[in-house]
Amino acid sequence: MGQPRDNSGALFKNTRKTQQNHPDYRGDIMVAGVQYDLSAWLKQGTKGTFMSLAVTTKRDAPQQPTPPQNLEPQPEQDIPF
């Protein structure tokens, strides 16, 4: 996979699943400049098949969030309270 983009991620079929409780899909996601591991399990519910997700901090990634990009400064406004 290429350079991660902020507020996006990807899941891939877990080809190393050896136990029932292992995730069906694994991948990663970046939110506010911080990378996370993403896991998903396929489950059956009353409305059909769905994915249950878990997000954990990526151990080998820097954990300093990056400031949001492309935001214009907001003018100061009087707060009425």
C-alpha positions in Angstrom: 0.0 0.0 0.0 1.2 3.5 -0.7 1.5 6.6 1.5 -1.4 6.6 4.0 -3.8 9.5 3.7 -5.5 11.2 6.6 -9.0 10.1 7.5 -8.8 7.0 5.3 -7.8 3.3 5.6 -8.2 -0.1 4.1 -9.2 -3.6 5.1 -7.9 -6.9 3.6 -9.0 -10.5 4.1 -7.1 -12.0 7.0 -5.2 -14.9 5.4 -3.5 -15.8 8.8 -6.8 -16.5 10.6 -6.3 -19.8 12.5 -8.9 -19.4 15.3 -12.6 -18.5 15.3 -11.9 -15.3 17.4 -9.3 -14.0 15.0 -10.5 -11.1 12.8 -11.9 -11.9 9.3 -10.3 -8.7 7.9 -7.3 -6.6 9.0 -5.9 -3.3 7.9 -5.0 0.2 9.0 -6.5 3.6 9.2 -5.1 7.1 9.8 -7.2 9.7 11.7 -5.9 13.1 12.5 -2.4 12.1 11.5 -2.3 9.1 13.9 -2.2 5.5 12.5 -4.3 2.7 14.0 -4.7 -1.0 13.3 -8.2 -1.9 12.2 -9.8 -5.4 12.6 -13.2 -6.6 11.4 -15.3 -9.6 12.1 -18.2 -10.7 9.9 -21.3 -11.4 12.1 -24.9 -12.3 11.6 -27.6 -10.0 13.1 -31.3 -9.6 12.8 -30.9 -7.3 9.8 -28.3 -9.5 8.1 -24.6 -9.8 7.9 -22.5 -6.9 9.3 -19.0 -6.1 10.3 -17.9 -5.6 13.9 -14.9 -3.3 14.1 -12.0 -2.8 16.6 -9.4 0.0 16.4 -6.1 -0.3 18.3 -3.1 2.0 18.4 -0.4 1.0 16.0 2.7 0.1 17.9 5.3 1.1 15.3 3.7 4.4 14.2 4.5 7.9 15.6 1.6 8.9 17.8 1.8 12.7 17.4 -1.3 13.9 15.6 -0.8 16.3 12.7 -2.7 19.5 12.6 -5.7 19.6 10.2 -4.7 20.7 6.7 -6.4 23.3 4.4 -8.3 25.1 7.2 -8.7 28.8 6.9 -8.3 30.8 10.1 -11.7 31.8 11.6 -12.2 35.5 12.6 -12.6 36.1 16.3 -16.2 36.5 17.3 -17.7 37.9 20.4 -19.1 35.1 22.6 -22.5 36.1 24.0 -21.9 34.5 27.5 
